[in-house]
Amino acid sequence: MTMLLACFLLSLLLFLIPTKIKKIRCSILTMLRVEVTKREIVSMEQHLPREVLSNILTRLPAKELVKCKCVCMSWFHLLTDPHFINNYNVVHNNLLSQEKHLLVICRPFSPGLKTYISVLSWNLNDLKKHIFSYVLNPPYEFNSKHKYWTEILGPCNGIYMLEGNPNVLVNPSLSQFRALPESHFAGRCRTYSLTDYAGFGFDPKTNDYKVVVIKDLWLKETDERQLGYWTSELFSLNSNSWRKHDAALPLPIEIWGSSPVYTYVNNCCHWWGFVDESGRKEDVVLAFDMVNESFRKIKVPRIRCSPKEEFATLAPFDESATIGVIVYPVRGKEKSFDVWVMKDYWDEGSWVKQYSVEPVEAIHKLVGFYGNNQFLWSSFNDGLVWYDCEAESEKIKDLQVCGRNGSLRAARYMESLVSLKRGNEFSCHFLQVGRLIPNSLLDQRETPYFSSF
């Protein structure tokens, strides 16, 4: 009996020893990895100037940089520095000039209102002409057949506003969606608004993203326009609230409608409008300055024969230093178009016709703008078409996207580190992804790791 018990205990010991050894080995390997990581980061911090490190990190996608915040405290402070964030918005999106990226919204199915948001990418040097795409899934509360969007306003530092139900601010590179709260003036009992015209932009003085909405007010009792019928209100992301805007619009003026092209220039958003001069409609541009919060009316020369015969769409030109207008016929299967540019943004007399494009068969209606000579059109079969005036060979490219009932809208996609959160936007839930190394390690002192502040 004693011999049997001894054999059993020996067998159990032989069984447990490898498992214990394996656990010890894993623990040792983990400690070694942590120590190596610590030494590598300490070494890199000692030998890499902040400017060089900043240049390296600028080349990473925004989602990867969010993870990099968890490496060490100095990286966290660098990546949340407003100067680095602003520099990233400019530098990262211009590094790969041969790559094109678009943010597209569309309703591919006729019966429904649900809008699909996708990002398209392709490389001009790709001989096989591949187009890569992925669908951006909104959070659950926005992802239903009753939620829809009709216009893209942006990019503004990589942030977009999608007009629809509801109006939302989006940072697609960080997958952040933020619904705008309901306006305090939406429920005015004696009036209603036939049309709303929205503008979106950034105020660099207050580091604030703002939305301005112009409302055309009508009296419910008489179905007539209210005296001083235009009113406007402002949304501030910093305060997450609306307020009535008291600055007067430069009346008389009317607005033709929302432009499919986001035209944000010199801290001003713009709408295409007209004034009625002795029974004849004269085109004008209405501008709103996000910094001074004031309106301005810009005169336009006679650049089209009739609004019934020709469309006119605003667009930003000269790297968003000034505005321009693309004019093209309403009818016809072949569309030619003229490009007019205001050479000096502050001089109403500086309008010139930049160039004209001969009739193109594949294009129907302008739905987006990428640069001075790169246009996004819908085709007659509701497809998205890229047209590049400067391309030597392939001027037209089918982007293999369809949107029913005129729902296609497209804008340049830009990576951004700007968070739509305000207040303590870099809270500890970001830090729980990994463990931060405190700055004291940079002095070669042994300090235990920590997971939060």
N, C-alpha and C positions, 0 to 999 in steps of 0.2 A: 504493500500500500504506500509506503514511504517512497519507494522507487517510482511509482506511478505519479505521485504528487510532484516529485522533483522533475520528472520529464515534462509534466504539464506546465510548470512554472518556467522551465527553460524554453519551451516552445512559445509561450506567451511573450517572454522577453525578446526572443528573436524576431517575433512579429512586430512588436512595438518599437524596437530600436530603429529600423529603417524609416518609419513614419516620423519619429522624433528628429532623426538626423535630417530628413527632408525639410521639416518645419524650420529647424535651425539654419539650414542652408539657405532657404528662401528669405528668412529674416536677415541673414548676413548679406545676401545679394541686394535686398531692398536698402539696407543701410549703406552699402557701397554705392548704389545708384544715387541715393540722396546726397552722399558726400561728394561724388563726382560732379553732380549737377551744381552743388553749392560752390565747389572749387571753380567750375567752368564759368559760372556767373560772376563770381568774385574776380576771376582773372580777366573776363571780358570787360567788367566795369572799370578795372584798373587801367587797361590798355586801349580801350576804345573811347575816343572823345564823344561827348553827347551828340555833336553834329553828325558824326559818322553813324552812330547807332540810330539816330533819327532818320537818316537817309536810308538805312537798311530796312527799318520797320515800315517806312512809307511805301515800300514795294509790296507789302502784304495786303490781302483782302481785308475788309473791315471786320468780318466775322472772326478771322484768325487773330486780329489785333485785340479783340475783346478777350480772347483766351490769354493773350500775352500780358494783359494787366495783372494776371495772377502769378507771374513769374517772381517778381520781387517788388519792393516798395518803390525803388527808383524808376522802374519801368511803368509802374502804375501812375506815378506822378507825371512822367513824360507823356504817356498816352492819354491822359486827361487834361493836359495843358491846352488851353484854347488856341495858343499859337501853333502847336503841333496839329491840332484838329483842322484849323483853317489851312495850314500848309498842305496837309494830306488831301483835302478836297481839291486843291489845285494840281499838285504834283502827281499824285497817283493816277488820276484820270487822264493825264497826258503822257504817261510813260510809254504806253504801247499804242502808237499812232496808227498802226495797221489794223488794229482790232476795232470793230464797231459793236456797240451795245445799245439796245433799245428797250425801253419799258413800253409795253403795249397793253391796252385794254380793248376788249371786244365782247360782243355777245354772239357766239358762233351758231346759236340755235334760235330760229325765228320766234317760236311761241313764248319763250321765257325772257325775263328781265335780268337774270343773273349774269353778272359781268365777270369774265375771266381776266386775270392779270398775269402777264408772262414777261419774261426777259429773253430777248433774242440776241445772239452773238454770232459773229463770223469774222474771219480773217481775210483781208484783201489778198494775201499771198497764198491762200489755200487754193491750189489748182483744181481740187475736186468740188470747190464751192459749197462746202458743208455749212449748214445753218444749225446752230445749237440753240435749244430753247428749254426753259423749265417754267412751270407754273408756280406763281407765288400764292400760296394758300393763306388767306386772311385768318385771323383768329375766329374761333367758333361763332362768336356773336355777330360777325359780319359775313359769315359764309352760309348764306341761304338764298333761296330763289327770290326773296323779297328785297334783298339788298342789291343795289346796282349803282354804277357810276357811268357818267356820260362824257366827262372832260378831264384832261390831265393838265394841271397847272404846275410847272416845274420842268427841269430841276432847279432848285434854289439851294445851293450848297449840298446837293444830293438829296434834298427833301422835296416831296411832292404833295400837292393837294389834289384829291380826287373829288370832283363835284358829283353829287348824286344823293342817294338815300342810304346812309347818312353822309354828310361831308366829312372827309377824314384827312388827316395828315399822315404821311407814310414815309418811313425810311426803309426801302426795300432791302438794302444791303444788310441791315440789322434785323429785318423782319418785324419792325415796329409799326403798329397801327394806332392811331389816336383819333377818336371821334370828337368832332367839335360839339360843345354843348349847345343846347337850344338857345336861340336868341331871346333876350328879354322882350324884344319888340315884335316877336312873331305873333303874339296873341292880341294885338290891338283890335278891339272889338268893332270900331267904326270904320276901319279901312281894310283893304286887302291889297296884295301885290300881284300884279299880272306877271311881272318878270323880275328876276334877280340876276345881277351881274357881279361876279366875284373876281377879286384880284388877290394874289398871294405874293409875299415878298419878305425880305429881311431888313431889319433896322440895325445897322452896325453900331449905332451910338448906344443903344440899349441892349444889344445882343439878343434881340427878340424877333421871333417870326410872327408876322401879322397877316390877317385876312381882312380885306375890306369888301363889303357887300353893298352894292347900290340897289335900292328898291324903288320901283315905280308904283307909287301909292294911289289907290282909287277909293272913293267913298262908297260904302255899301248901300247907303240909302238911295243915292241918286245915280249910282254907277258912273260918276264923273270923276275926273282927276282932282285930287286934293290940291289946294293952293300951295304952290311950292312943292309940286308933286314928287320931285326926287328927294330921297333921304338916304343916308348912308350910316353904316355902323362898322365898328372895328372889333376884331378878335385879337387878343394877345395871348401867345403861348405861355409867356412868363406868368401871367395872372390867371390863365385858363378861363377867361371871361370875355363877354361882349360889353361894349359901351357905345352909346349913341355918339355919332360923329357930327359935330355942329358946323364944320366948314362947308360953306355953300358951294354948290356945283356951278360951273360957269354957264348959266342958262343964257339963251335957249340952246338946248342940245338934246338930241335923241341918240340912242345906241342901236346899231343894226342887229347886234346879237353877240353871243359869246364866240370868241375866236377859237378855232381848233389848234392854234399855235400859241404857245406861252411866250409872251413878249414882255420880258422884264429887263429893263435897261436903266442904268444910272439910278438904281434904287427906286425906280418908278414902274408900275404896271400900267398897261394901256388897253383901251377898247376902241374899236372902229365905230365911229358914229357919223352923224350928219346934222346940219342945221338947215332950216327951211328959209331960204332967202327969196321972198316975193314969189312963192309958189314953186320954186325950184330947189331941189335938195342938193346941198353942197357937202362933200365929204370932209370930215374933220377927225382928229384923234383926241380922245380924252385920256389924260394921264393923271395918275395919283402917286404922289411922293410919299413913300413909307416912312421917311425920316421926319419930314416937316408936316406930314399928314395934311397935305393940301392938294387941290385939284388944279389942273392946267389944261387949257384947250389949245391944240396945235392945228394950225391951218394946213391944208393939203391942196396942192394944185389940181387942176382937172386931169385926172389920170385914167379915167374910164368914161365911156360914152353914156352908159345907163346902168343903174343897179339891177334892172331887170334882165340885162343882156350879159353883164360881166360880174363875176365874183371879185371881191377884194379881201385879202387876208393879211393881217399884220404879222411881222416876223422880226426877230432881233438880228442885227448885222454887225460886221466888224468886231467879232468876239464880244457881242453884247455892249458895244459902245454907242450904238445908235439904232434907230428903227428903220424898217423898210416895209413895203407893201408888194404883195404878189397879186397881179391882176390876170384873170383868165376867163374865157367865155363860159357861160352857163350851159349852152347847148353844143352838140357836136361830139362825135366819137374820137376826133383828134383835137387835142388841146395845145394851143400855143400859149405862152404866158410871158408877161413883162415883169421885170423886177425894178422897182423904184426904191431909192434909198435917200434918206435925209443925211447928207454928208456931215453936217455939224448938228448934233442933237439939239443945241440951244438956238439954232437959227432956222426959223420957219421958211426962209427963202433959199435954203440950200438943197431942196429936193431935186434929184436928177434921175433920169432913167438909166439904171446901171447896165442892163442888157436885156435882150429879148431872146426867147427860145422858140425855134420853129416847131410846127405841130408834132406832137408825140401821141402815138395811138394808144399806148397802154394806160394812160392816166385819165382820171375822171374828176376827183375832188381832192384838194389839199387837206391832209389830216395831221401833218407834223412837219417839223423842220429840224435838221441836224447841224447845219452850218451855213456859211454864206452861199454855198452852191450845191447843197445836198438836201433834197426835198423828199418828203414821204407822202405818197398819194394813195388813195383808194382807186381800184380799177373798176370797170363796169360790172365785173362779177363779184364785187365786194372783197377783193383781195388786197393785200398790202404790198405796195410797190415802192422800191427805192430808186430815185433818179438823181444821178450825179452829173452836173453840168461839166465838170472838169475832167471826168474820167476819159482816158484815151480810147479804151476799147469798150468795156461793159458799162454803158451809161444806165441801163435799166436792169434791176434785179428783182425777181419775184421772191418775196420773203416768206411765202408759204403759210400765210395766216389769213383767215377770213373772218369778217364780222358782218353780221346781217343787219339790214335796215339802217345803214349809215352809222353803226356803232363803233367803228374802228377809230382809235386815237393812238398816236405814238409820240414818244419824246426820247431824247437821249438819256440813257441810263448812266448814272454816276454813283460810284462808291462814296460812302460818307460815314464818318464817325459821330456825326451830330446826333445826340440823343433827343428823343421827343419827351423824355421824362424831365421834370423840373424839380427843384428842391434838391434833396439828397439823391441825385440820380445815379451816383456810383456807389450804391449801398452794398452791404455785405453779401447780398445774394450773388453778386458777380464774383466775389472772392471765394465762394464755396466750391467753385469749379476746381481749384487747385490750391496749393499752399504758397503763401508769400514768404519770401526771404527778407527779413528786416535789414535796414540799412547798416546796422551795427556789424553785420557780417563782412561788410566791405572794409572794416578795420581789422580783419583777420581774427576777430574775437569769436569764441564759441558761444553762440546764442541759440537756444532752442527755437524750433520753427513754431509758427502760429498760423491759425486759419482765419482770423478776423481781427479787427482793430480792438 
